[in-house]
Amino acid sequence: MENIEVINLGILNEKEKAIADKLFSEYYSKIQRLVKTSLLLRIDIKEYKKEGKGKKYSLNAEAVFSGGKLISSSAWDWNLAKAIHKLMKKIENEIEKKFKISRQY
């Protein structure tokens, strides 16, 4: 994960860290295949606790490509995995728009 910078990873417990590492690595590979250039992902994780038992996760991401192109996005959810999926899907969609990539299914 040398091209993935995660800020505030320390606020997550071990189970959450494992989930985050796995999902970020999978999505990094997908995005790398889409753009076919060098890529740096910066992800900032924030955790909010209200008076109840649940935690809300807020994620902000920047995808920096060779040539200085930058795409940023944010997402939140009460479930960390869902928040990561939402965030990375938004990044993928923005990349498709910016680079005018059509997916072949």
Gaussian input, Z-matrix of N, CA and C with variables (Angstrom, degrees):
# hf/3-21g

backbone

0 1
 N
 C     1     B1
 C     2     B2     1     A1
 N     3     B3     2     A2     1     D1
 C     4     B4     3     A3     2     D2
 C     5     B5     4     A4     3     D3
 N     6     B6     5     A5     4     D4
 C     7     B7     6     A6     5     D5
 C     8     B8     7     A7     6     D6
 N     9     B9     8     A8     7     D7
 C    10    B10     9     A9     8     D8
 C    11    B11    10    A10     9     D9
 N    12    B12    11    A11    10    D10
 C    13    B13    12    A12    11    D11
 C    14    B14    13    A13    12    D12
 N    15    B15    14    A14    13    D13
 C    16    B16    15    A15    14    D14
 C    17    B17    16    A16    15    D15
 N    18    B18    17    A17    16    D16
 C    19    B19    18    A18    17    D17
 C    20    B20    19    A19    18    D18
 N    21    B21    20    A20    19    D19
 C    22    B22    21    A21    20    D20
 C    23    B23    22    A22    21    D21
 N    24    B24    23    A23    22    D22
 C    25    B25    24    A24    23    D23
 C    26    B26    25    A25    24    D24
 N    27    B27    26    A26    25    D25
 C    28    B28    27    A27    26    D26
 C    29    B29    28    A28    27    D27
 N    30    B30    29    A29    28    D28
 C    31    B31    30    A30    29    D29
 C    32    B32    31    A31    30    D30
 N    33    B33    32    A32    31    D31
 C    34    B34    33    A33    32    D32
 C    35    B35    34    A34    33    D33
 N    36    B36    35    A35    34    D34
 C    37    B37    36    A36    35    D35
 C    38    B38    37    A37    36    D36
 N    39    B39    38    A38    37    D37
 C    40    B40    39    A39    38    D38
 C    41    B41    40    A40    39    D39
 N    42    B42    41    A41    40    D40
 C    43    B43    42    A42    41    D41
 C    44    B44    43    A43    42    D42
 N    45    B45    44    A44    43    D43
 C    46    B46    45    A45    44    D44
 C    47    B47    46    A46    45    D45
 N    48    B48    47    A47    46    D46
 C    49    B49    48    A48    47    D47
 C    50    B50    49    A49    48    D48
 N    51    B51    50    A50    49    D49
 C    52    B52    51    A51    50    D50
 C    53    B53    52    A52    51    D51
 N    54    B54    53    A53    52    D52
 C    55    B55    54    A54    53    D53
 C    56    B56    55    A55    54    D54
 N    57    B57    56    A56    55    D55
 C    58    B58    57    A57    56    D56
 C    59    B59    58    A58    57    D57
 N    60    B60    59    A59    58    D58
 C    61    B61    60    A60    59    D59
 C    62    B62    61    A61    60    D60
 N    63    B63    62    A62    61    D61
 C    64    B64    63    A63    62    D62
 C    65    B65    64    A64    63    D63
 N    66    B66    65    A65    64    D64
 C    67    B67    66    A66    65    D65
 C    68    B68    67    A67    66    D66
 N    69    B69    68    A68    67    D67
 C    70    B70    69    A69    68    D68
 C    71    B71    70    A70    69    D69
 N    72    B72    71    A71    70    D70
 C    73    B73    72    A72    71    D71
 C    74    B74    73    A73    72    D72
 N    75    B75    74    A74    73    D73
 C    76    B76    75    A75    74    D74
 C    77    B77    76    A76    75    D75
 N    78    B78    77    A77    76    D76
 C    79    B79    78    A78    77    D77
 C    80    B80    79    A79    78    D78
 N    81    B81    80    A80    79    D79
 C    82    B82    81    A81    80    D80
 C    83    B83    82    A82    81    D81
 N    84    B84    83    A83    82    D82
 C    85    B85    84    A84    83    D83
 C    86    B86    85    A85    84    D84
 N    87    B87    86    A86    85    D85
 C    88    B88    87    A87    86    D86
 C    89    B89    88    A88    87    D87
 N    90    B90    89    A89    88    D88
 C    91    B91    90    A90    89    D89
 C    92    B92    91    A91    90    D90
 N    93    B93    92    A92    91    D91
 C    94    B94    93    A93    92    D92
 C    95    B95    94    A94    93    D93
 N    96    B96    95    A95    94    D94
 C    97    B97    96    A96    95    D95
 C    98    B98    97    A97    96    D96
 N    99    B99    98    A98    97    D97
 C   100   B100    99    A99    98    D98
 C   101   B101   100   A100    99    D99
 N   102   B102   101   A101   100   D100
 C   103   B103   102   A102   101   D101
 C   104   B104   103   A103   102   D102
 N   105   B105   104   A104   103   D103
 C   106   B106   105   A105   104   D104
 C   107   B107   106   A106   105   D105
 N   108   B108   107   A107   106   D106
 C   109   B109   108   A108   107   D107
 C   110   B110   109   A109   108   D108
 N   111   B111   110   A110   109   D109
 C   112   B112   111   A111   110   D110
 C   113   B113   112   A112   111   D111
 N   114   B114   113   A113   112   D112
 C   115   B115   114   A114   113   D113
 C   116   B116   115   A115   114   D114
 N   117   B117   116   A116   115   D115
 C   118   B118   117   A117   116   D116
 C   119   B119   118   A118   117   D117
 N   120   B120   119   A119   118   D118
 C   121   B121   120   A120   119   D119
 C   122   B122   121   A121   120   D120
 N   123   B123   122   A122   121   D121
 C   124   B124   123   A123   122   D122
 C   125   B125   124   A124   123   D123
 N   126   B126   125   A125   124   D124
 C   127   B127   126   A126   125   D125
 C   128   B128   127   A127   126   D126
 N   129   B129   128   A128   127   D127
 C   130   B130   129   A129   128   D128
 C   131   B131   130   A130   129   D129
 N   132   B132   131   A131   130   D130
 C   133   B133   132   A132   131   D131
 C   134   B134   133   A133   132   D132
 N   135   B135   134   A134   133   D133
 C   136   B136   135   A135   134   D134
 C   137   B137   136   A136   135   D135
 N   138   B138   137   A137   136   D136
 C   139   B139   138   A138   137   D137
 C   140   B140   139   A139   138   D138
 N   141   B141   140   A140   139   D139
 C   142   B142   141   A141   140   D140
 C   143   B143   142   A142   141   D141
 N   144   B144   143   A143   142   D142
 C   145   B145   144   A144   143   D143
 C   146   B146   145   A145   144   D144
 N   147   B147   146   A146   145   D145
 C   148   B148   147   A147   146   D146
 C   149   B149   148   A148   147   D147
 N   150   B150   149   A149   148   D148
 C   151   B151   150   A150   149   D149
 C   152   B152   151   A151   150   D150
 N   153   B153   152   A152   151   D151
 C   154   B154   153   A153   152   D152
 C   155   B155   154   A154   153   D153
 N   156   B156   155   A155   154   D154
 C   157   B157   156   A156   155   D155
 C   158   B158   157   A157   156   D156
 N   159   B159   158   A158   157   D157
 C   160   B160   159   A159   158   D158
 C   161   B161   160   A160   159   D159
 N   162   B162   161   A161   160   D160
 C   163   B163   162   A162   161   D161
 C   164   B164   163   A163   162   D162
 N   165   B165   164   A164   163   D163
 C   166   B166   165   A165   164   D164
 C   167   B167   166   A166   165   D165
 N   168   B168   167   A167   166   D166
 C   169   B169   168   A168   167   D167
 C   170   B170   169   A169   168   D168
 N   171   B171   170   A170   169   D169
 C   172   B172   171   A171   170   D170
 C   173   B173   172   A172   171   D171
 N   174   B174   173   A173   172   D172
 C   175   B175   174   A174   173   D173
 C   176   B176   175   A175   174   D174
 N   177   B177   176   A176   175   D175
 C   178   B178   177   A177   176   D176
 C   179   B179   178   A178   177   D177
 N   180   B180   179   A179   178   D178
 C   181   B181   180   A180   179   D179
 C   182   B182   181   A181   180   D180
 N   183   B183   182   A182   181   D181
 C   184   B184   183   A183   182   D182
 C   185   B185   184   A184   183   D183
 N   186   B186   185   A185   184   D184
 C   187   B187   186   A186   185   D185
 C   188   B188   187   A187   186   D186
 N   189   B189   188   A188   187   D187
 C   190   B190   189   A189   188   D188
 C   191   B191   190   A190   189   D189
 N   192   B192   191   A191   190   D190
 C   193   B193   192   A192   191   D191
 C   194   B194   193   A193   192   D192
 N   195   B195   194   A194   193   D193
 C   196   B196   195   A195   194   D194
 C   197   B197   196   A196   195   D195
 N   198   B198   197   A197   196   D196
 C   199   B199   198   A198   197   D197
 C   200   B200   199   A199   198   D198
 N   201   B201   200   A200   199   D199
 C   202   B202   201   A201   200   D200
 C   203   B203   202   A202   201   D201
 N   204   B204   203   A203   202   D202
 C   205   B205   204   A204   203   D203
 C   206   B206   205   A205   204   D204
 N   207   B207   206   A206   205   D205
 C   208   B208   207   A207   206   D206
 C   209   B209   208   A208   207   D207
 N   210   B210   209   A209   208   D208
 C   211   B211   210   A210   209   D209
 C   212   B212   211   A211   210   D210
 N   213   B213   212   A212   211   D211
 C   214   B214   213   A213   212   D212
 C   215   B215   214   A214   213   D213
 N   216   B216   215   A215   214   D214
 C   217   B217   216   A216   215   D215
 C   218   B218   217   A217   216   D216
 N   219   B219   218   A218   217   D217
 C   220   B220   219   A219   218   D218
 C   221   B221   220   A220   219   D219
 N   222   B222   221   A221   220   D220
 C   223   B223   222   A222   221   D221
 C   224   B224   223   A223   222   D222
 N   225   B225   224   A224   223   D223
 C   226   B226   225   A225   224   D224
 C   227   B227   226   A226   225   D225
 N   228   B228   227   A227   226   D226
 C   229   B229   228   A228   227   D227
 C   230   B230   229   A229   228   D228
 N   231   B231   230   A230   229   D229
 C   232   B232   231   A231   230   D230
 C   233   B233   232   A232   231   D231
 N   234   B234   233   A233   232   D232
 C   235   B235   234   A234   233   D233
 C   236   B236   235   A235   234   D234
 N   237   B237   236   A236   235   D235
 C   238   B238   237   A237   236   D236
 C   239   B239   238   A238   237   D237
 N   240   B240   239   A239   238   D238
 C   241   B241   240   A240   239   D239
 C   242   B242   241   A241   240   D240
 N   243   B243   242   A242   241   D241
 C   244   B244   243   A243   242   D242
 C   245   B245   244   A244   243   D243
 N   246   B246   245   A245   244   D244
 C   247   B247   246   A246   245   D245
 C   248   B248   247   A247   246   D246
 N   249   B249   248   A248   247   D247
 C   250   B250   249   A249   248   D248
 C   251   B251   250   A250   249   D249
 N   252   B252   251   A251   250   D250
 C   253   B253   252   A252   251   D251
 C   254   B254   253   A253   252   D252
 N   255   B255   254   A254   253   D253
 C   256   B256   255   A255   254   D254
 C   257   B257   256   A256   255   D255
 N   258   B258   257   A257   256   D256
 C   259   B259   258   A258   257   D257
 C   260   B260   259   A259   258   D258
 N   261   B261   260   A260   259   D259
 C   262   B262   261   A261   260   D260
 C   263   B263   262   A262   261   D261
 N   264   B264   263   A263   262   D262
 C   265   B265   264   A264   263   D263
 C   266   B266   265   A265   264   D264
 N   267   B267   266   A266   265   D265
 C   268   B268   267   A267   266   D266
 C   269   B269   268   A268   267   D267
 N   270   B270   269   A269   268   D268
 C   271   B271   270   A270   269   D269
 C   272   B272   271   A271   270   D270
 N   273   B273   272   A272   271   D271
 C   274   B274   273   A273   272   D272
 C   275   B275   274   A274   273   D273
 N   276   B276   275   A275   274   D274
 C   277   B277   276   A276   275   D275
 C   278   B278   277   A277   276   D276
 N   279   B279   278   A278   277   D277
 C   280   B280   279   A279   278   D278
 C   281   B281   280   A280   279   D279
 N   282   B282   281   A281   280   D280
 C   283   B283   282   A282   281   D281
 C   284   B284   283   A283   282   D282
 N   285   B285   284   A284   283   D283
 C   286   B286   285   A285   284   D284
 C   287   B287   286   A286   285   D285
 N   288   B288   287   A287   286   D286
 C   289   B289   288   A288   287   D287
 C   290   B290   289   A289   288   D288
 N   291   B291   290   A290   289   D289
 C   292   B292   291   A291   290   D290
 C   293   B293   292   A292   291   D291
 N   294   B294   293   A293   292   D292
 C   295   B295   294   A294   293   D293
 C   296   B296   295   A295   294   D294
 N   297   B297   296   A296   295   D295
 C   298   B298   297   A297   296   D296
 C   299   B299   298   A298   297   D297
 N   300   B300   299   A299   298   D298
 C   301   B301   300   A300   299   D299
 C   302   B302   301   A301   300   D300
 N   303   B303   302   A302   301   D301
 C   304   B304   303   A303   302   D302
 C   305   B305   304   A304   303   D303
 N   306   B306   305   A305   304   D304
 C   307   B307   306   A306   305   D305
 C   308   B308   307   A307   306   D306
 N   309   B309   308   A308   307   D307
 C   310   B310   309   A309   308   D308
 C   311   B311   310   A310   309   D309
 N   312   B312   311   A311   310   D310
 C   313   B313   312   A312   311   D311
 C   314   B314   313   A313   312   D312

   B1=1.4480
   B2=1.5196
   B3=1.3147
   B4=1.4552
   B5=1.5311
   B6=1.3213
   B7=1.4594
   B8=1.5222
   B9=1.3235
   B10=1.4575
   B11=1.5230
   B12=1.3318
   B13=1.4609
   B14=1.5243
   B15=1.3311
   B16=1.4651
   B17=1.5276
   B18=1.3182
   B19=1.4560
   B20=1.5283
   B21=1.3146
   B22=1.4626
   B23=1.5237
   B24=1.3248
   B25=1.4606
   B26=1.5225
   B27=1.3211
   B28=1.4548
   B29=1.5214
   B30=1.3342
   B31=1.4623
   B32=1.5284
   B33=1.3239
   B34=1.4612
   B35=1.5203
   B36=1.3340
   B37=1.4563
   B38=1.5395
   B39=1.3121
   B40=1.4722
   B41=1.5271
   B42=1.3161
   B43=1.4677
   B44=1.5307
   B45=1.3263
   B46=1.4637
   B47=1.5254
   B48=1.3412
   B49=1.4705
   B50=1.5168
   B51=1.3337
   B52=1.4685
   B53=1.5277
   B54=1.3272
   B55=1.4708
   B56=1.5218
   B57=1.3292
   B58=1.4664
   B59=1.5320
   B60=1.3222
   B61=1.4650
   B62=1.5259
   B63=1.3282
   B64=1.4644
   B65=1.5302
   B66=1.3262
   B67=1.4669
   B68=1.5252
   B69=1.3261
   B70=1.4618
   B71=1.5265
   B72=1.3284
   B73=1.4641
   B74=1.5268
   B75=1.3427
   B76=1.4683
   B77=1.5258
   B78=1.3150
   B79=1.4516
   B80=1.5315
   B81=1.3143
   B82=1.4643
   B83=1.5334
   B84=1.3227
   B85=1.4714
   B86=1.5209
   B87=1.3384
   B88=1.4631
   B89=1.5309
   B90=1.3235
   B91=1.4662
   B92=1.5249
   B93=1.3225
   B94=1.4677
   B95=1.5299
   B96=1.3329
   B97=1.4683
   B98=1.5263
   B99=1.3262
   B100=1.4643
   B101=1.5268
   B102=1.3250
   B103=1.4657
   B104=1.5250
   B105=1.3225
   B106=1.4713
   B107=1.5317
   B108=1.3276
   B109=1.4645
   B110=1.5202
   B111=1.3314
   B112=1.4603
   B113=1.5246
   B114=1.3132
   B115=1.4564
   B116=1.5211
   B117=1.3289
   B118=1.4545
   B119=1.5238
   B120=1.3321
   B121=1.4611
   B122=1.5186
   B123=1.3289
   B124=1.4653
   B125=1.5189
   B126=1.3166
   B127=1.4565
   B128=1.5204
   B129=1.3164
   B130=1.4589
   B131=1.5268
   B132=1.3301
   B133=1.4581
   B134=1.5236
   B135=1.3228
   B136=1.4672
   B137=1.5214
   B138=1.3130
   B139=1.4540
   B140=1.5158
   B141=1.3226
   B142=1.4545
   B143=1.5188
   B144=1.3180
   B145=1.4581
   B146=1.5220
   B147=1.2848
   B148=1.4686
   B149=1.5218
   B150=1.2809
   B151=1.4498
   B152=1.5214
   B153=1.3122
   B154=1.4585
   B155=1.5158
   B156=1.3315
   B157=1.4637
   B158=1.5271
   B159=1.3162
   B160=1.4619
   B161=1.5137
   B162=1.3237
   B163=1.4660
   B164=1.5209
   B165=1.3086
   B166=1.4594
   B167=1.5132
   B168=1.3232
   B169=1.4561
   B170=1.5184
   B171=1.3059
   B172=1.4536
   B173=1.5271
   B174=1.3342
   B175=1.4593
   B176=1.5165
   B177=1.3110
   B178=1.4594
   B179=1.5202
   B180=1.3217
   B181=1.4636
   B182=1.5156
   B183=1.3305
   B184=1.4584
   B185=1.5157
   B186=1.3062
   B187=1.4559
   B188=1.5285
   B189=1.3193
   B190=1.4571
   B191=1.5245
   B192=1.3268
   B193=1.4569
   B194=1.5118
   B195=1.3227
   B196=1.4614
   B197=1.5220
   B198=1.2929
   B199=1.4529
   B200=1.5122
   B201=1.3252
   B202=1.4513
   B203=1.5129
   B204=1.3392
   B205=1.4622
   B206=1.5197
   B207=1.3339
   B208=1.4582
   B209=1.5195
   B210=1.3295
   B211=1.4580
   B212=1.5179
   B213=1.3216
   B214=1.4573
   B215=1.5252
   B216=1.3257
   B217=1.4508
   B218=1.5182
   B219=1.3185
   B220=1.4573
   B221=1.5269
   B222=1.3376
   B223=1.4594
   B224=1.5198
   B225=1.3307
   B226=1.4507
   B227=1.5089
   B228=1.3216
   B229=1.4576
   B230=1.5196
   B231=1.3112
   B232=1.4593
   B233=1.5196
   B234=1.3291
   B235=1.4639
   B236=1.5296
   B237=1.3302
   B238=1.4652
   B239=1.5216
   B240=1.3193
   B241=1.4711
   B242=1.5289
   B243=1.3286
   B244=1.4654
   B245=1.5211
   B246=1.3276
   B247=1.4701
   B248=1.5300
   B249=1.3274
   B250=1.4753
   B251=1.5176
   B252=1.3411
   B253=1.4699
   B254=1.5277
   B255=1.3324
   B256=1.4667
   B257=1.5249
   B258=1.3221
   B259=1.4610
   B260=1.5251
   B261=1.3157
   B262=1.4553
   B263=1.5332
   B264=1.3222
   B265=1.4691
   B266=1.5327
   B267=1.3390
   B268=1.4646
   B269=1.5265
   B270=1.3288
   B271=1.4709
   B272=1.5314
   B273=1.3373
   B274=1.4679
   B275=1.5246
   B276=1.3307
   B277=1.4689
   B278=1.5243
   B279=1.3193
   B280=1.4652
   B281=1.5260
   B282=1.3208
   B283=1.4696
   B284=1.5235
   B285=1.3307
   B286=1.4607
   B287=1.5268
   B288=1.3294
   B289=1.4597
   B290=1.5263
   B291=1.3217
   B292=1.4545
   B293=1.5262
   B294=1.3238
   B295=1.4575
   B296=1.5272
   B297=1.3504
   B298=1.4490
   B299=1.5386
   B300=1.3125
   B301=1.4613
   B302=1.5137
   B303=1.3242
   B304=1.4681
   B305=1.5250
   B306=1.3027
   B307=1.4650
   B308=1.5217
   B309=1.3020
   B310=1.4568
   B311=1.5179
   B312=1.3278
   B313=1.4624
   B314=1.4955
   A1=111.25
   A2=116.66
   A3=119.41
   A4=112.58
   A5=118.06
   A6=120.56
   A7=112.15
   A8=116.25
   A9=121.91
   A10=107.44
   A11=115.83
   A12=122.58
   A13=108.17
   A14=117.08
   A15=120.14
   A16=108.05
   A17=115.23
   A18=121.88
   A19=107.78
   A20=116.89
   A21=124.28
   A22=113.63
   A23=117.75
   A24=121.18
   A25=110.63
   A26=117.18
   A27=122.46
   A28=114.99
   A29=118.36
   A30=119.68
   A31=111.76
   A32=117.00
   A33=121.07
   A34=110.52
   A35=116.48
   A36=119.79
   A37=108.92
   A38=117.76
   A39=121.31
   A40=112.30
   A41=117.28
   A42=120.75
   A43=110.60
   A44=116.17
   A45=120.90
   A46=111.26
   A47=117.04
   A48=120.63
   A49=111.24
   A50=116.57
   A51=120.96
   A52=110.79
   A53=116.33
   A54=121.05
   A55=110.16
   A56=116.74
   A57=121.73
   A58=110.64
   A59=117.79
   A60=120.98
   A61=111.46
   A62=116.07
   A63=120.71
   A64=110.69
   A65=116.85
   A66=120.46
   A67=111.99
   A68=117.49
   A69=119.03
   A70=110.73
   A71=117.92
   A72=121.29
   A73=111.25
   A74=116.38
   A75=119.99
   A76=111.36
   A77=117.14
   A78=120.12
   A79=111.64
   A80=117.73
   A81=120.49
   A82=109.49
   A83=116.71
   A84=120.87
   A85=111.32
   A86=116.91
   A87=120.96
   A88=111.15
   A89=115.77
   A90=120.35
   A91=110.39
   A92=116.58
   A93=120.99
   A94=110.30
   A95=117.20
   A96=120.87
   A97=111.05
   A98=117.58
   A99=120.84
   A100=111.84
   A101=117.16
   A102=120.08
   A103=114.05
   A104=117.57
   A105=122.63
   A106=113.29
   A107=117.32
   A108=122.53
   A109=108.13
   A110=116.05
   A111=117.83
   A112=109.29
   A113=115.43
   A114=121.37
   A115=109.71
   A116=116.03
   A117=122.26
   A118=107.43
   A119=116.25
   A120=121.40
   A121=109.13
   A122=116.52
   A123=122.09
   A124=107.28
   A125=115.76
   A126=120.64
   A127=109.00
   A128=116.20
   A129=122.49
   A130=107.83
   A131=115.90
   A132=121.35
   A133=108.80
   A134=115.09
   A135=120.50
   A136=107.59
   A137=114.69
   A138=120.89
   A139=108.44
   A140=115.65
   A141=120.66
   A142=109.14
   A143=116.49
   A144=121.25
   A145=107.98
   A146=114.40
   A147=119.15
   A148=106.92
   A149=117.60
   A150=120.63
   A151=113.23
   A152=118.59
   A153=121.63
   A154=111.57
   A155=115.80
   A156=121.15
   A157=112.73
   A158=117.26
   A159=120.76
   A160=113.75
   A161=114.66
   A162=122.17
   A163=107.78
   A164=115.90
   A165=120.67
   A166=107.30
   A167=116.38
   A168=122.06
   A169=109.08
   A170=115.83
   A171=122.56
   A172=107.21
   A173=116.66
   A174=121.11
   A175=110.12
   A176=115.66
   A177=123.10
   A178=106.86
   A179=116.29
   A180=119.31
   A181=110.95
   A182=114.30
   A183=122.76
   A184=107.30
   A185=116.33
   A186=121.98
   A187=106.05
   A188=116.26
   A189=121.92
   A190=107.53
   A191=116.25
   A192=122.31
   A193=110.60
   A194=115.35
   A195=118.50
   A196=107.78
   A197=116.02
   A198=120.53
   A199=111.64
   A200=117.32
   A201=121.10
   A202=115.95
   A203=118.21
   A204=119.16
   A205=109.46
   A206=115.06
   A207=121.08
   A208=109.54
   A209=115.36
   A210=121.58
   A211=106.73
   A212=116.85
   A213=119.39
   A214=109.40
   A215=114.32
   A216=120.22
   A217=109.12
   A218=116.08
   A219=120.34
   A220=108.98
   A221=114.23
   A222=120.69
   A223=108.21
   A224=115.69
   A225=120.01
   A226=109.28
   A227=115.68
   A228=121.53
   A229=108.21
   A230=116.13
   A231=121.70
   A232=110.52
   A233=117.18
   A234=123.40
   A235=107.51
   A236=117.82
   A237=121.19
   A238=112.04
   A239=117.62
   A240=120.78
   A241=110.92
   A242=117.10
   A243=120.46
   A244=111.09
   A245=116.55
   A246=120.46
   A247=109.83
   A248=117.29
   A249=120.52
   A250=110.33
   A251=117.20
   A252=119.85
   A253=111.01
   A254=117.18
   A255=120.56
   A256=110.99
   A257=115.86
   A258=121.52
   A259=111.27
   A260=116.41
   A261=120.05
   A262=111.93
   A263=118.09
   A264=120.53
   A265=110.15
   A266=116.37
   A267=119.76
   A268=110.56
   A269=116.54
   A270=120.53
   A271=109.76
   A272=117.13
   A273=120.55
   A274=111.15
   A275=116.93
   A276=120.31
   A277=111.61
   A278=117.40
   A279=120.60
   A280=111.23
   A281=116.60
   A282=120.66
   A283=110.00
   A284=116.21
   A285=119.97
   A286=111.01
   A287=117.16
   A288=120.69
   A289=111.12
   A290=116.51
   A291=121.16
   A292=112.42
   A293=116.46
   A294=120.89
   A295=112.40
   A296=116.11
   A297=122.32
   A298=111.62
   A299=114.13
   A300=122.31
   A301=108.69
   A302=116.60
   A303=119.36
   A304=107.15
   A305=114.58
   A306=119.63
   A307=110.00
   A308=115.31
   A309=121.62
   A310=107.85
   A311=116.74
   A312=120.03
   A313=111.67
   D1=39.93
   D2=-178.32
   D3=-71.36
   D4=-21.33
   D5=179.04
   D6=-102.35
   D7=14.48
   D8=176.64
   D9=-122.25
   D10=117.03
   D11=179.49
   D12=-105.76
   D13=115.24
   D14=-179.87
   D15=-111.13
   D16=119.60
   D17=179.92
   D18=-94.24
   D19=137.81
   D20=179.73
   D21=67.84
   D22=29.44
   D23=177.22
   D24=-63.86
   D25=-25.64
   D26=-178.59
   D27=-64.84
   D28=-16.39
   D29=179.91
   D30=-77.80
   D31=-13.37
   D32=-179.16
   D33=-88.71
   D34=150.90
   D35=174.00
   D36=-81.03
   D37=176.79
   D38=-174.05
   D39=-61.74
   D40=-40.70
   D41=179.37
   D42=-63.57
   D43=-44.21
   D44=179.45
   D45=-66.16
   D46=-37.84
   D47=177.29
   D48=-61.87
   D49=-41.97
   D50=179.47
   D51=-62.90
   D52=-42.91
   D53=177.92
   D54=-62.28
   D55=-47.39
   D56=-178.33
   D57=-62.25
   D58=-47.43
   D59=179.98
   D60=-58.46
   D61=-45.52
   D62=-178.36
   D63=-62.55
   D64=-49.29
   D65=-176.76
   D66=-68.11
   D67=-42.19
   D68=179.44
   D69=-62.68
   D70=-40.02
   D71=179.12
   D72=-64.44
   D73=-43.89
   D74=179.66
   D75=-62.94
   D76=-46.62
   D77=-179.17
   D78=-69.33
   D79=-34.18
   D80=176.96
   D81=-59.00
   D82=-45.05
   D83=179.13
   D84=-60.59
   D85=-43.61
   D86=178.96
   D87=-61.38
   D88=-47.39
   D89=-177.74
   D90=-66.02
   D91=-39.37
   D92=178.87
   D93=-60.42
   D94=-40.84
   D95=178.02
   D96=-66.09
   D97=-34.00
   D98=-180.00
   D99=-67.58
   D100=-47.24
   D101=-171.11
   D102=-91.53
   D103=-25.65
   D104=177.15
   D105=57.42
   D106=29.94
   D107=174.27
   D108=-135.05
   D109=174.47
   D110=177.14
   D111=-67.08
   D112=147.22
   D113=-171.43
   D114=-143.82
   D115=138.09
   D116=173.03
   D117=-125.70
   D118=125.94
   D119=176.09
   D120=-105.31
   D121=126.37
   D122=174.18
   D123=-114.49
   D124=122.43
   D125=-176.71
   D126=-125.59
   D127=128.84
   D128=178.24
   D129=-111.52
   D130=122.95
   D131=-179.19
   D132=-106.36
   D133=131.36
   D134=174.46
   D135=-126.51
   D136=145.03
   D137=-178.20
   D138=-123.78
   D139=131.94
   D140=179.29
   D141=-120.59
   D142=133.47
   D143=176.54
   D144=-117.65
   D145=126.12
   D146=171.53
   D147=-94.60
   D148=-166.43
   D149=-175.62
   D150=-73.12
   D151=-14.19
   D152=179.35
   D153=-83.57
   D154=-165.91
   D155=-177.53
   D156=-85.30
   D157=-24.63
   D158=-173.99
   D159=-77.58
   D160=157.87
   D161=175.23
   D162=-118.39
   D163=141.10
   D164=175.29
   D165=-103.51
   D166=130.79
   D167=179.46
   D168=-105.11
   D169=129.66
   D170=177.13
   D171=-118.57
   D172=126.85
   D173=-177.89
   D174=-123.82
   D175=136.79
   D176=174.06
   D177=-123.17
   D178=138.20
   D179=-177.98
   D180=-136.55
   D181=149.69
   D182=171.67
   D183=-128.55
   D184=132.75
   D185=173.48
   D186=-110.63
   D187=118.63
   D188=-177.78
   D189=-110.58
   D190=124.65
   D191=-177.04
   D192=-109.88
   D193=160.74
   D194=175.17
   D195=-61.68
   D196=144.55
   D197=-175.29
   D198=92.86
   D199=2.03
   D200=174.47
   D201=82.00
   D202=8.91
   D203=178.84
   D204=-75.13
   D205=141.67
   D206=-176.40
   D207=-134.90
   D208=135.08
   D209=174.57
   D210=-128.03
   D211=132.76
   D212=178.18
   D213=-126.42
   D214=154.45
   D215=-178.85
   D216=-157.76
   D217=165.29
   D218=176.40
   D219=-147.09
   D220=156.58
   D221=178.37
   D222=-158.07
   D223=161.52
   D224=176.27
   D225=-147.51
   D226=156.90
   D227=174.91
   D228=-167.39
   D229=166.27
   D230=176.33
   D231=-81.61
   D232=-15.07
   D233=178.81
   D234=-111.88
   D235=126.49
   D236=-176.14
   D237=-60.95
   D238=-45.59
   D239=-178.62
   D240=-60.91
   D241=-42.85
   D242=178.67
   D243=-63.78
   D244=-40.97
   D245=179.41
   D246=-62.10
   D247=-42.24
   D248=179.25
   D249=-65.00
   D250=-44.59
   D251=178.90
   D252=-59.98
   D253=-45.61
   D254=179.00
   D255=-58.89
   D256=-46.73
   D257=-177.90
   D258=-61.09
   D259=-49.63
   D260=-175.27
   D261=-70.98
   D262=-32.77
   D263=175.37
   D264=-64.46
   D265=-39.53
   D266=177.22
   D267=-62.81
   D268=-42.59
   D269=178.14
   D270=-61.35
   D271=-46.54
   D272=179.04
   D273=-58.20
   D274=-45.41
   D275=-179.49
   D276=-63.27
   D277=-41.33
   D278=178.26
   D279=-64.49
   D280=-38.37
   D281=178.11
   D282=-63.39
   D283=-44.08
   D284=179.23
   D285=-60.12
   D286=-39.95
   D287=178.55
   D288=-68.92
   D289=-48.34
   D290=-174.63
   D291=-67.04
   D292=-41.66
   D293=-178.07
   D294=-94.67
   D295=0.96
   D296=179.67
   D297=53.13
   D298=51.92
   D299=179.67
   D300=-98.15
   D301=131.53
   D302=173.37
   D303=-108.61
   D304=132.79
   D305=-178.00
   D306=-79.72
   D307=140.77
   D308=174.80
   D309=-105.95
   D310=110.78
   D311=-177.87
   D312=-96.39

